[in-house]
Amino acid sequence: MPVTNFLKSETKANLQRVLKEHEHPDIRERALIFLLLNDGNTQAQVAQTIG
């Protein structure tokens, strides 16, 4: 069972900013992974979403 909302609100806001503004696609992808996991997605769901 995946854990939801394990990120603090300031960390989540920082990751959302990185996702929108960072110039490196690898960093944006990592931020997206953490945000998807925080929303309760499993690793398999995240992998399917990202491809």
PDBQT receptor file of N, H, CA, C and O in Angstrom, charges set to zero:
ATOM      1  N   MET A   1       0.847  -1.168   0.000  1.00  0.00    +0.000 N 
ATOM      2  CA  MET A   1       0.000   0.000   0.000  1.00  0.00    +0.000 C 
ATOM      3  C   MET A   1       0.899   1.240   0.000  1.00  0.00    +0.000 C 
ATOM      4  O   MET A   1       1.723   1.407   0.900  1.00  0.00    +0.000 OA
ATOM      5  N   PRO A   2       0.745   2.108  -1.005  1.00  0.00    +0.000 N 
ATOM      6  CA  PRO A   2       1.584   3.302  -1.076  1.00  0.00    +0.000 C 
ATOM      7  C   PRO A   2       1.215   4.338  -0.009  1.00  0.00    +0.000 C 
ATOM      8  O   PRO A   2       0.053   4.489   0.368  1.00  0.00    +0.000 OA
ATOM      9  N   VAL A   3       2.218   5.023   0.450  1.00  0.00    +0.000 N 
ATOM     10  H   VAL A   3       3.162   4.901   0.144  1.00  0.00    +0.000 HD
ATOM     11  CA  VAL A   3       2.025   6.085   1.439  1.00  0.00    +0.000 C 
ATOM     12  C   VAL A   3       1.739   7.386   0.696  1.00  0.00    +0.000 C 
ATOM     13  O   VAL A   3       2.392   7.696  -0.301  1.00  0.00    +0.000 OA
ATOM     14  N   THR A   4       0.764   8.142   1.184  1.00  0.00    +0.000 N 
ATOM     15  H   THR A   4       0.234   7.890   1.993  1.00  0.00    +0.000 HD
ATOM     16  CA  THR A   4       0.442   9.415   0.554  1.00  0.00    +0.000 C 
ATOM     17  C   THR A   4       0.835  10.570   1.460  1.00  0.00    +0.000 C 
ATOM     18  O   THR A   4       0.904  10.427   2.681  1.00  0.00    +0.000 OA
ATOM     19  N   ASN A   5       1.088  11.697   0.852  1.00  0.00    +0.000 N 
ATOM     20  H   ASN A   5       1.032  11.813  -0.139  1.00  0.00    +0.000 HD
ATOM     21  CA  ASN A   5       1.403  12.943   1.553  1.00  0.00    +0.000 C 
ATOM     22  C   ASN A   5       2.553  12.809   2.548  1.00  0.00    +0.000 C 
ATOM     23  O   ASN A   5       2.449  13.248   3.693  1.00  0.00    +0.000 OA
ATOM     24  N   PHE A   6       3.642  12.201   2.102  1.00  0.00    +0.000 N 
ATOM     25  H   PHE A   6       3.726  11.844   1.172  1.00  0.00    +0.000 HD
ATOM     26  CA  PHE A   6       4.806  12.070   2.973  1.00  0.00    +0.000 C 
ATOM     27  C   PHE A   6       5.717  13.292   2.872  1.00  0.00    +0.000 C 
ATOM     28  O   PHE A   6       6.629  13.457   3.683  1.00  0.00    +0.000 OA
ATOM     29  N   LEU A   7       5.471  14.152   1.871  1.00  0.00    +0.000 N 
ATOM     30  H   LEU A   7       4.731  14.017   1.213  1.00  0.00    +0.000 HD
ATOM     31  CA  LEU A   7       6.283  15.352   1.712  1.00  0.00    +0.000 C 
ATOM     32  C   LEU A   7       5.700  16.514   2.520  1.00  0.00    +0.000 C 
ATOM     33  O   LEU A   7       4.483  16.668   2.620  1.00  0.00    +0.000 OA
ATOM     34  N   LYS A   8       6.576  17.313   3.084  1.00  0.00    +0.000 N 
ATOM     35  H   LYS A   8       7.565  17.188   3.003  1.00  0.00    +0.000 HD
ATOM     36  CA  LYS A   8       6.125  18.541   3.750  1.00  0.00    +0.000 C 
ATOM     37  C   LYS A   8       5.621  19.501   2.685  1.00  0.00    +0.000 C 
ATOM     38  O   LYS A   8       6.026  19.409   1.526  1.00  0.00    +0.000 OA
ATOM     39  N   SER A   9       4.754  20.408   3.060  1.00  0.00    +0.000 N 
ATOM     40  H   SER A   9       4.425  20.483   4.001  1.00  0.00    +0.000 HD
ATOM     41  CA  SER A   9       4.153  21.327   2.093  1.00  0.00    +0.000 C 
ATOM     42  C   SER A   9       5.197  22.201   1.398  1.00  0.00    +0.000 C 
ATOM     43  O   SER A   9       5.060  22.493   0.210  1.00  0.00    +0.000 OA
ATOM     44  N   GLU A  10       6.225  22.618   2.113  1.00  0.00    +0.000 N 
ATOM     45  H   GLU A  10       6.336  22.381   3.078  1.00  0.00    +0.000 HD
ATOM     46  CA  GLU A  10       7.256  23.446   1.478  1.00  0.00    +0.000 C 
ATOM     47  C   GLU A  10       8.099  22.630   0.504  1.00  0.00    +0.000 C 
ATOM     48  O   GLU A  10       8.523  23.144  -0.531  1.00  0.00    +0.000 OA
ATOM     49  N   THR A  11       8.345  21.365   0.829  1.00  0.00    +0.000 N 
ATOM     50  H   THR A  11       8.001  20.948   1.670  1.00  0.00    +0.000 HD
ATOM     51  CA  THR A  11       9.081  20.494  -0.082  1.00  0.00    +0.000 C 
ATOM     52  C   THR A  11       8.263  20.236  -1.341  1.00  0.00    +0.000 C 
ATOM     53  O   THR A  11       8.798  20.252  -2.449  1.00  0.00    +0.000 OA
ATOM     54  N   LYS A  12       6.982  20.001  -1.170  1.00  0.00    +0.000 N 
ATOM     55  H   LYS A  12       6.547  19.989  -0.269  1.00  0.00    +0.000 HD
ATOM     56  CA  LYS A  12       6.099  19.783  -2.311  1.00  0.00    +0.000 C 
ATOM     57  C   LYS A  12       6.060  21.020  -3.210  1.00  0.00    +0.000 C 
ATOM     58  O   LYS A  12       6.110  20.901  -4.434  1.00  0.00    +0.000 OA
ATOM     59  N   ALA A  13       5.971  22.194  -2.609  1.00  0.00    +0.000 N 
ATOM     60  H   ALA A  13       5.930  22.291  -1.615  1.00  0.00    +0.000 HD
ATOM     61  CA  ALA A  13       5.952  23.433  -3.383  1.00  0.00    +0.000 C 
ATOM     62  C   ALA A  13       7.269  23.624  -4.133  1.00  0.00    +0.000 C 
ATOM     63  O   ALA A  13       7.274  24.076  -5.278  1.00  0.00    +0.000 OA
ATOM     64  N   ASN A  14       8.370  23.284  -3.497  1.00  0.00    +0.000 N 
ATOM     65  H   ASN A  14       8.366  22.917  -2.567  1.00  0.00    +0.000 HD
ATOM     66  CA  ASN A  14       9.677  23.397  -4.142  1.00  0.00    +0.000 C 
ATOM     67  C   ASN A  14       9.774  22.441  -5.332  1.00  0.00    +0.000 C 
ATOM     68  O   ASN A  14      10.277  22.819  -6.390  1.00  0.00    +0.000 OA
ATOM     69  N   LEU A  15       9.298  21.215  -5.168  1.00  0.00    +0.000 N 
ATOM     70  H   LEU A  15       8.888  20.908  -4.309  1.00  0.00    +0.000 HD
ATOM     71  CA  LEU A  15       9.323  20.246  -6.261  1.00  0.00    +0.000 C 
ATOM     72  C   LEU A  15       8.432  20.696  -7.421  1.00  0.00    +0.000 C 
ATOM     73  O   LEU A  15       8.781  20.493  -8.584  1.00  0.00    +0.000 OA
ATOM     74  N   GLN A  16       7.303  21.295  -7.116  1.00  0.00    +0.000 N 
ATOM     75  H   GLN A  16       7.020  21.459  -6.171  1.00  0.00    +0.000 HD
ATOM     76  CA  GLN A  16       6.421  21.799  -8.168  1.00  0.00    +0.000 C 
ATOM     77  C   GLN A  16       7.093  22.939  -8.932  1.00  0.00    +0.000 C 
ATOM     78  O   GLN A  16       6.945  23.046 -10.149  1.00  0.00    +0.000 OA
ATOM     79  N   ARG A  17       7.822  23.778  -8.227  1.00  0.00    +0.000 N 
ATOM     80  H   ARG A  17       7.943  23.691  -7.238  1.00  0.00    +0.000 HD
ATOM     81  CA  ARG A  17       8.554  24.862  -8.882  1.00  0.00    +0.000 C 
ATOM     82  C   ARG A  17       9.652  24.304  -9.782  1.00  0.00    +0.000 C 
ATOM     83  O   ARG A  17       9.833  24.763 -10.910  1.00  0.00    +0.000 OA
ATOM     84  N   VAL A  18      10.381  23.314  -9.277  1.00  0.00    +0.000 N 
ATOM     85  H   VAL A  18      10.234  22.941  -8.360  1.00  0.00    +0.000 HD
ATOM     86  CA  VAL A  18      11.434  22.670 -10.066  1.00  0.00    +0.000 C 
ATOM     87  C   VAL A  18      10.836  22.032 -11.319  1.00  0.00    +0.000 C 
ATOM     88  O   VAL A  18      11.410  22.134 -12.403  1.00  0.00    +0.000 OA
ATOM     89  N   LEU A  19       9.698  21.384 -11.176  1.00  0.00    +0.000 N 
ATOM     90  H   LEU A  19       9.232  21.301 -10.295  1.00  0.00    +0.000 HD
ATOM     91  CA  LEU A  19       9.040  20.727 -12.297  1.00  0.00    +0.000 C 
ATOM     92  C   LEU A  19       8.699  21.729 -13.397  1.00  0.00    +0.000 C 
ATOM     93  O   LEU A  19       8.788  21.398 -14.580  1.00  0.00    +0.000 OA
ATOM     94  N   LYS A  20       8.316  22.930 -13.028  1.00  0.00    +0.000 N 
ATOM     95  H   LYS A  20       8.244  23.198 -12.068  1.00  0.00    +0.000 HD
ATOM     96  CA  LYS A  20       7.929  23.948 -14.007  1.00  0.00    +0.000 C 
ATOM     97  C   LYS A  20       9.115  24.705 -14.589  1.00  0.00    +0.000 C 
ATOM     98  O   LYS A  20       9.087  25.086 -15.759  1.00  0.00    +0.000 OA
ATOM     99  N   GLU A  21      10.162  24.929 -13.786  1.00  0.00    +0.000 N 
ATOM    100  H   GLU A  21      10.184  24.620 -12.836  1.00  0.00    +0.000 HD
ATOM    101  CA  GLU A  21      11.172  25.906 -14.163  1.00  0.00    +0.000 C 
ATOM    102  C   GLU A  21      12.564  25.369 -14.454  1.00  0.00    +0.000 C 
ATOM    103  O   GLU A  21      13.357  26.063 -15.092  1.00  0.00    +0.000 OA
ATOM    104  N   HIS A  22      12.888  24.172 -14.016  1.00  0.00    +0.000 N 
ATOM    105  H   HIS A  22      12.244  23.609 -13.499  1.00  0.00    +0.000 HD
ATOM    106  CA  HIS A  22      14.280  23.714 -14.149  1.00  0.00    +0.000 C 
ATOM    107  C   HIS A  22      14.617  23.438 -15.599  1.00  0.00    +0.000 C 
ATOM    108  O   HIS A  22      13.779  22.962 -16.366  1.00  0.00    +0.000 OA
ATOM    109  N   GLU A  23      15.867  23.746 -15.974  1.00  0.00    +0.000 N 
ATOM    110  H   GLU A  23      16.548  24.133 -15.352  1.00  0.00    +0.000 HD
ATOM    111  CA  GLU A  23      16.273  23.616 -17.373  1.00  0.00    +0.000 C 
ATOM    112  C   GLU A  23      16.643  22.186 -17.779  1.00  0.00    +0.000 C 
ATOM    113  O   GLU A  23      16.611  21.861 -18.966  1.00  0.00    +0.000 OA
ATOM    114  N   HIS A  24      16.990  21.333 -16.822  1.00  0.00    +0.000 N 
ATOM    115  H   HIS A  24      17.015  21.597 -15.858  1.00  0.00    +0.000 HD
ATOM    116  CA  HIS A  24      17.409  19.966 -17.143  1.00  0.00    +0.000 C 
ATOM    117  C   HIS A  24      16.225  18.999 -17.057  1.00  0.00    +0.000 C 
ATOM    118  O   HIS A  24      15.580  18.903 -16.013  1.00  0.00    +0.000 OA
ATOM    119  N   PRO A  25      15.940  18.291 -18.133  1.00  0.00    +0.000 N 
ATOM    120  CA  PRO A  25      14.791  17.375 -18.127  1.00  0.00    +0.000 C 
ATOM    121  C   PRO A  25      14.911  16.242 -17.106  1.00  0.00    +0.000 C 
ATOM    122  O   PRO A  25      13.899  15.783 -16.575  1.00  0.00    +0.000 OA
ATOM    123  N   ASP A  26      16.131  15.788 -16.826  1.00  0.00    +0.000 N 
ATOM    124  H   ASP A  26      16.952  16.161 -17.257  1.00  0.00    +0.000 HD
ATOM    125  CA  ASP A  26      16.301  14.715 -15.836  1.00  0.00    +0.000 C 
ATOM    126  C   ASP A  26      15.873  15.169 -14.440  1.00  0.00    +0.000 C 
ATOM    127  O   ASP A  26      15.264  14.404 -13.691  1.00  0.00    +0.000 OA
ATOM    128  N   ILE A  27      16.187  16.389 -14.105  1.00  0.00    +0.000 N 
ATOM    129  H   ILE A  27      16.682  17.010 -14.713  1.00  0.00    +0.000 HD
ATOM    130  CA  ILE A  27      15.811  16.929 -12.796  1.00  0.00    +0.000 C 
ATOM    131  C   ILE A  27      14.304  17.101 -12.720  1.00  0.00    +0.000 C 
ATOM    132  O   ILE A  27      13.695  16.793 -11.695  1.00  0.00    +0.000 OA
ATOM    133  N   ARG A  28      13.692  17.594 -13.804  1.00  0.00    +0.000 N 
ATOM    134  H   ARG A  28      14.187  17.844 -14.637  1.00  0.00    +0.000 HD
ATOM    135  CA  ARG A  28      12.234  17.736 -13.824  1.00  0.00    +0.000 C 
ATOM    136  C   ARG A  28      11.556  16.374 -13.682  1.00  0.00    +0.000 C 
ATOM    137  O   ARG A  28      10.539  16.251 -12.998  1.00  0.00    +0.000 OA
ATOM    138  N   GLU A  29      12.118  15.360 -14.324  1.00  0.00    +0.000 N 
ATOM    139  H   GLU A  29      12.943  15.460 -14.878  1.00  0.00    +0.000 HD
ATOM    140  CA  GLU A  29      11.539  14.019 -14.232  1.00  0.00    +0.000 C 
ATOM    141  C   GLU A  29      11.625  13.482 -12.801  1.00  0.00    +0.000 C 
ATOM    142  O   GLU A  29      10.676  12.862 -12.321  1.00  0.00    +0.000 OA
ATOM    143  N   ARG A  30      12.729  13.707 -12.129  1.00  0.00    +0.000 N 
ATOM    144  H   ARG A  30      13.500  14.210 -12.520  1.00  0.00    +0.000 HD
ATOM    145  CA  ARG A  30      12.874  13.248 -10.745  1.00  0.00    +0.000 C 
ATOM    146  C   ARG A  30      11.883  13.948  -9.823  1.00  0.00    +0.000 C 
ATOM    147  O   ARG A  30      11.311  13.326  -8.928  1.00  0.00    +0.000 OA
ATOM    148  N   ALA A  31      11.685  15.238 -10.048  1.00  0.00    +0.000 N 
ATOM    149  H   ALA A  31      12.149  15.743 -10.775  1.00  0.00    +0.000 HD
ATOM    150  CA  ALA A  31      10.698  15.974  -9.255  1.00  0.00    +0.000 C 
ATOM    151  C   ALA A  31       9.308  15.400  -9.487  1.00  0.00    +0.000 C 
ATOM    152  O   ALA A  31       8.533  15.240  -8.545  1.00  0.00    +0.000 OA
ATOM    153  N   LEU A  32       8.994  15.089 -10.740  1.00  0.00    +0.000 N 
ATOM    154  H   LEU A  32       9.624  15.219 -11.506  1.00  0.00    +0.000 HD
ATOM    155  CA  LEU A  32       7.693  14.507 -11.072  1.00  0.00    +0.000 C 
ATOM    156  C   LEU A  32       7.508  13.159 -10.384  1.00  0.00    +0.000 C 
ATOM    157  O   LEU A  32       6.419  12.854  -9.898  1.00  0.00    +0.000 OA
ATOM    158  N   ILE A  33       8.553  12.362 -10.342  1.00  0.00    +0.000 N 
ATOM    159  H   ILE A  33       9.438  12.610 -10.738  1.00  0.00    +0.000 HD
ATOM    160  CA  ILE A  33       8.479  11.049  -9.683  1.00  0.00    +0.000 C 
ATOM    161  C   ILE A  33       8.090  11.213  -8.219  1.00  0.00    +0.000 C 
ATOM    162  O   ILE A  33       7.194  10.524  -7.731  1.00  0.00    +0.000 OA
ATOM    163  N   PHE A  34       8.760  12.124  -7.518  1.00  0.00    +0.000 N 
ATOM    164  H   PHE A  34       9.488  12.683  -7.914  1.00  0.00    +0.000 HD
ATOM    165  CA  PHE A  34       8.434  12.333  -6.106  1.00  0.00    +0.000 C 
ATOM    166  C   PHE A  34       7.012  12.835  -5.922  1.00  0.00    +0.000 C 
ATOM    167  O   PHE A  34       6.323  12.421  -4.989  1.00  0.00    +0.000 OA
ATOM    168  N   LEU A  35       6.566  13.722  -6.801  1.00  0.00    +0.000 N 
ATOM    169  H   LEU A  35       7.126  14.059  -7.559  1.00  0.00    +0.000 HD
ATOM    170  CA  LEU A  35       5.206  14.244  -6.678  1.00  0.00    +0.000 C 
ATOM    171  C   LEU A  35       4.169  13.153  -6.948  1.00  0.00    +0.000 C 
ATOM    172  O   LEU A  35       3.146  13.091  -6.267  1.00  0.00    +0.000 OA
ATOM    173  N   LEU A  36       4.422  12.307  -7.922  1.00  0.00    +0.000 N 
ATOM    174  H   LEU A  36       5.254  12.358  -8.475  1.00  0.00    +0.000 HD
ATOM    175  CA  LEU A  36       3.492  11.210  -8.208  1.00  0.00    +0.000 C 
ATOM    176  C   LEU A  36       3.454  10.213  -7.052  1.00  0.00    +0.000 C 
ATOM    177  O   LEU A  36       2.379   9.742  -6.679  1.00  0.00    +0.000 OA
ATOM    178  N   LEU A  37       4.608   9.888  -6.486  1.00  0.00    +0.000 N 
ATOM    179  H   LEU A  37       5.481  10.270  -6.789  1.00  0.00    +0.000 HD
ATOM    180  CA  LEU A  37       4.641   8.980  -5.337  1.00  0.00    +0.000 C 
ATOM    181  C   LEU A  37       3.926   9.599  -4.140  1.00  0.00    +0.000 C 
ATOM    182  O   LEU A  37       3.230   8.902  -3.402  1.00  0.00    +0.000 OA
ATOM    183  N   ASN A  38       4.093  10.895  -3.950  1.00  0.00    +0.000 N 
ATOM    184  H   ASN A  38       4.658  11.462  -4.550  1.00  0.00    +0.000 HD
ATOM    185  CA  ASN A  38       3.434  11.596  -2.847  1.00  0.00    +0.000 C 
ATOM    186  C   ASN A  38       1.914  11.568  -2.998  1.00  0.00    +0.000 C 
ATOM    187  O   ASN A  38       1.191  11.595  -2.002  1.00  0.00    +0.000 OA
ATOM    188  N   ASP A  39       1.429  11.513  -4.233  1.00  0.00    +0.000 N 
ATOM    189  H   ASP A  39       2.016  11.491  -5.043  1.00  0.00    +0.000 HD
ATOM    190  CA  ASP A  39      -0.013  11.455  -4.491  1.00  0.00    +0.000 C 
ATOM    191  C   ASP A  39      -0.587  10.050  -4.311  1.00  0.00    +0.000 C 
ATOM    192  O   ASP A  39      -1.793   9.854  -4.456  1.00  0.00    +0.000 OA
ATOM    193  N   GLY A  40       0.261   9.073  -3.997  1.00  0.00    +0.000 N 
ATOM    194  H   GLY A  40       1.242   9.231  -3.880  1.00  0.00    +0.000 HD
ATOM    195  CA  GLY A  40      -0.224   7.727  -3.731  1.00  0.00    +0.000 C 
ATOM    196  C   GLY A  40      -0.071   6.752  -4.876  1.00  0.00    +0.000 C 
ATOM    197  O   GLY A  40      -0.582   5.635  -4.800  1.00  0.00    +0.000 OA
ATOM    198  N   ASN A  41       0.616   7.141  -5.935  1.00  0.00    +0.000 N 
ATOM    199  H   ASN A  41       1.030   8.048  -5.997  1.00  0.00    +0.000 HD
ATOM    200  CA  ASN A  41       0.856   6.230  -7.045  1.00  0.00    +0.000 C 
ATOM    201  C   ASN A  41       1.901   5.190  -6.647  1.00  0.00    +0.000 C 
ATOM    202  O   ASN A  41       2.808   5.481  -5.868  1.00  0.00    +0.000 OA
ATOM    203  N   THR A  42       1.770   3.988  -7.179  1.00  0.00    +0.000 N 
ATOM    204  H   THR A  42       1.033   3.752  -7.812  1.00  0.00    +0.000 HD
ATOM    205  CA  THR A  42       2.768   2.951  -6.937  1.00  0.00    +0.000 C 
ATOM    206  C   THR A  42       3.945   3.177  -7.877  1.00  0.00    +0.000 C 
ATOM    207  O   THR A  42       3.863   3.988  -8.800  1.00  0.00    +0.000 OA
ATOM    208  N   GLN A  43       5.033   2.464  -7.643  1.00  0.00    +0.000 N 
ATOM    209  H   GLN A  43       5.099   1.805  -6.893  1.00  0.00    +0.000 HD
ATOM    210  CA  GLN A  43       6.191   2.564  -8.528  1.00  0.00    +0.000 C 
ATOM    211  C   GLN A  43       5.826   2.126  -9.940  1.00  0.00    +0.000 C 
ATOM    212  O   GLN A  43       6.304   2.708 -10.914  1.00  0.00    +0.000 OA
ATOM    213  N   ALA A  44       4.992   1.114 -10.055  1.00  0.00    +0.000 N 
ATOM    214  H   ALA A  44       4.604   0.641  -9.264  1.00  0.00    +0.000 HD
ATOM    215  CA  ALA A  44       4.566   0.636 -11.375  1.00  0.00    +0.000 C 
ATOM    216  C   ALA A  44       3.742   1.693 -12.099  1.00  0.00    +0.000 C 
ATOM    217  O   ALA A  44       3.902   1.883 -13.304  1.00  0.00    +0.000 OA
ATOM    218  N   GLN A  45       2.869   2.376 -11.384  1.00  0.00    +0.000 N 
ATOM    219  H   GLN A  45       2.738   2.221 -10.404  1.00  0.00    +0.000 HD
ATOM    220  CA  GLN A  45       2.064   3.431 -11.984  1.00  0.00    +0.000 C 
ATOM    221  C   GLN A  45       2.929   4.595 -12.436  1.00  0.00    +0.000 C 
ATOM    222  O   GLN A  45       2.710   5.165 -13.505  1.00  0.00    +0.000 OA
ATOM    223  N   VAL A  46       3.914   4.945 -11.615  1.00  0.00    +0.000 N 
ATOM    224  H   VAL A  46       4.092   4.482 -10.747  1.00  0.00    +0.000 HD
ATOM    225  CA  VAL A  46       4.826   6.023 -11.975  1.00  0.00    +0.000 C 
ATOM    226  C   VAL A  46       5.614   5.644 -13.231  1.00  0.00    +0.000 C 
ATOM    227  O   VAL A  46       5.770   6.452 -14.146  1.00  0.00    +0.000 OA
ATOM    228  N   ALA A  47       6.102   4.414 -13.259  1.00  0.00    +0.000 N 
ATOM    229  H   ALA A  47       5.975   3.758 -12.516  1.00  0.00    +0.000 HD
ATOM    230  CA  ALA A  47       6.862   3.956 -14.425  1.00  0.00    +0.000 C 
ATOM    231  C   ALA A  47       6.006   3.989 -15.687  1.00  0.00    +0.000 C 
ATOM    232  O   ALA A  47       6.491   4.365 -16.754  1.00  0.00    +0.000 OA
ATOM    233  N   GLN A  48       4.756   3.606 -15.575  1.00  0.00    +0.000 N 
ATOM    234  H   GLN A  48       4.362   3.301 -14.708  1.00  0.00    +0.000 HD
ATOM    235  CA  GLN A  48       3.857   3.626 -16.728  1.00  0.00    +0.000 C 
ATOM    236  C   GLN A  48       3.578   5.062 -17.165  1.00  0.00    +0.000 C 
ATOM    237  O   GLN A  48       3.521   5.346 -18.361  1.00  0.00    +0.000 OA
ATOM    238  N   THR A  49       3.406   5.958 -16.212  1.00  0.00    +0.000 N 
ATOM    239  H   THR A  49       3.452   5.727 -15.240  1.00  0.00    +0.000 HD
ATOM    240  CA  THR A  49       3.129   7.363 -16.524  1.00  0.00    +0.000 C 
ATOM    241  C   THR A  49       4.326   8.007 -17.233  1.00  0.00    +0.000 C 
ATOM    242  O   THR A  49       4.158   8.722 -18.220  1.00  0.00    +0.000 OA
ATOM    243  N   ILE A  50       5.512   7.752 -16.729  1.00  0.00    +0.000 N 
ATOM    244  H   ILE A  50       5.648   7.170 -15.927  1.00  0.00    +0.000 HD
ATOM    245  CA  ILE A  50       6.704   8.372 -17.288  1.00  0.00    +0.000 C 
ATOM    246  C   ILE A  50       7.151   7.679 -18.574  1.00  0.00    +0.000 C 
ATOM    247  O   ILE A  50       7.673   8.313 -19.491  1.00  0.00    +0.000 OA
ATOM    248  N   GLY A  51       6.939   6.394 -18.620  1.00  0.00    +0.000 N 
ATOM    249  H   GLY A  51       6.515   5.879 -17.875  1.00  0.00    +0.000 HD
ATOM    250  CA  GLY A  51       7.299   5.664 -19.833  1.00  0.00    +0.000 C 
ATOM    251  C   GLY A  51       8.592   4.993 -19.664  1.00  0.00    +0.000 C 
ATOM    252  O   GLY A  51       9.065   4.325 -20.583  1.00  0.00    +0.000 OA
TER     253      GLY A  51
